[in-house]
Amino acid sequence: MRNFILGVIVTLIVLVVGGLAFALLGFMPTNADATPPHLERRIAARALDASMEHHAPRVNNPVQVTDENLIDGMKVYTMNCALCHGALDRKPSVIAKAFYPSVPQLILRPLDDPEWHINYAIRTGVRYTGMPAWSKALSEQDIWKVTAFLSRVEKLPPAVRDYWKKSFGVEPPSEGSHKGEGSHHDEDEEDKD
């Protein structure tokens, strides 16, 4: 039994040292124009969700959800987020796949996360993805407005939907209109383009 336990410990040490050597000797690819391996995508998505669950405070949106605030959130999104996450014309971002991992297209595949989760990601950013901490550039009120907008993209009130259509020439997504297109957690389907 002692030899078995020693064997397990030695195997674990060899795996850790081997993994570190692989990375530190330059064998790990760092180019952003590569397709991430399936296992890496799965682990990264689960690690991100677990970190959010652990660190993000469960706070309610202090900004009243009004047509005006949702339109303001739409404007904040257009000015700060659309370049990477896709514009309101419902076309994918041209630079989304230039990032590693590729950037979720939030209009084509609206988020299904709670507001506290979305707000935390916007406010603090997401390490190693290119997603900045917007708390350094936007007011807390603007972050909450864009949070409200993103959490309701498919359920916008009629006046906000009309503003979207008049401003961008396309209908906003409606509930269930993105089904079958993948989700922000399942990038596997996106990478098969």
N, C-alpha and C positions, 0 to 999 in steps of 0.2 A: 504494500500500500504506500509506503514511504517513497519508493521509486516512482510510482505512478504520479504522486503529487509533485515530486521533483521534476518529472517529465513535463507535466502541465505547466509548471512555473517557467521552466527553461523554454518551452515552446512559446509561451506568451512573451517572454523577454525577447526572443529571436524575432517574433513578428513585429513588436514595437520598434526594436532597433532597425530591423529591415525596412519598415515603413518610413522611419525618420531618415535613414540613409538614402532611400529612393527619392524623397522630397529634397533633402539638403544637398544631394549630389547633382541636382538639376534634371532628373529624369521625369519629373512631373510636368506635364504641359501647362503653360500659363497663358496661352493665346486666347483672346476673347472671342475669336471667330470659329471656335470649335464647338461641336455638339457635345454637351456634357454626357458622360456615361449614365445609363439608366439608374444604377445603384447610387451614384452621386446625387442625381436629381431627387430621388426618393429620400435619401438621408437628409439632404439639405432642407427639403420642404418640411419634413417631420421635425427636424431640429429647430427650424424657424417657428413653427407652430408651438412647439414645447416651450421655447424661450418666451414667446409672447404670453402664453398661458401663465408662465411663472413670474414674469416681470411686469407685465402691463397692468396698471391699476384698472379696476372695473368701475369706471366713472361714467356718469351720464352726461350727455351733451348739454352744456349750460346755455347754448345758443338756441333760441326759440326757432322751431322749424316752420318758417313762413315762406311764402312764394319769393319774397324779396331776398331772404337769406339763402334759399336754394339757388336762385339766379346768381347771387354774389359768389356762392360756392362754385357754380359752373364757370364763372369768370376767373376765379382763382385757379381752377383746374386748367382752363384754357391757357392761361398765361404761364403757369409753372409746371404743369404735369403732362400736358398733351404731347409735347415733343417726344417723350419716351413712352408714355402709356396709351397713346392713340388719341386723335382729335375727335371732336364731336360730330365730324362729318362721317363717322363710323368707318373710316379707313384705318388700317393698322399703321402704326408708327414705322417710318422707314428705317429708324435706327434701333428698333427693339431687339433685333437679333444680332446687333453689333455688340451687345452686352453679354457677359457671361456671369450668371445664367441670363437667358433672354428675359426681357421685361414683360410682365403681365399686361395685356391689353384690356384696360379696365372698362372701356365702353363696349367692346365686342364681347367680353366675358366679365360681366359685372361681379363684384365681390359679394360673397355671401357671409362674410365675417361680421360679428357684432361691431357696433360703433367704437367701443373702447379699443378693440383690436386694430381697426383701421386708423384711429386717431394716434395710437401709440406708434404704429409703423411710420406714419407721416411725421409725427413730432420728433421721433428719435432716429429715424432712418433705419436702414438694414445694412449691417456691416458686410463688406466684400461683394456687394451687388451694384454699387454705383448709386443707390438710393440715398440721397442726403438727409440729414436731420433738418427738417424744415423749420424747427423751432429757432434756428439761427437766422432765418430769413423772413418768416411770416409771423404775424401776430397770432396769439392763441385763438382769438376770435376767428381769424381767417382759416386757421387749421380746422377748427370745429365746423365752419361753414362748408369747407370742401369735404370734410368727413360726412356731414349730413347729406350733401349732394351724392357722394359716392355710394353711400349706403342705401340710397333711394333711386338710383339711376333708372331702374325698371318700374318704379312706382311713383313717378313724379306727378304732382297735381296738374290739372289741365292748363292753368296759366303758365306754368313753367315749361310744360311740353310745347305749348304754342310759341313761347320765347325761343326755345331750342330750334323748332322747325323754321321760324322766321329768320333766325340768326345764322343757321348752318345749312338750311335747305334740305334737311333730311329729318325723318321721324326719329325720335329717340327710341331706344330699345324698350320693349314692353316685357312684362313678366313672362318668362319662359322662352323668349325669342332667341336666346343664345344656347338653348339645350342642344346637346350633340356637338358643340364646338369646343368642349373641354372646359376646364375651370382654372383658376389661378394656381391651384395646387397641383394640377396634373398637366405638366408641361410636355409629357410624352407625346400627346396628340399634336401639339404645336410643332414639335420638332420633326414630324413626319411629312411636313409640307413638301 
